[in-house]
């Protein structure tokens, strides 16, 4: 029963840290553009393929 006195504050501290990290990421623009990095890897083919034969 006494472990609850440790686990509840620990859980609340972890929750507070996760909420803080989320709002920090939002403030710093981590979620501004979610589509461009996925397309960039497909469009970043500047080199020509090697000649065959």
URSULHU-V137658 format. One record per helix or strand of 2 or more residues. SS is the DSSP state (~ for helix, > for strand). FROM is the first residue (numbers start at 1). TO is the last residue. If there is no record, write none. Layout:
ss=SS from=FROM to=TO
ss=SS from=FROM to=TO
This chain:
ss=~ from=4 to=27
ss=~ from=36 to=43
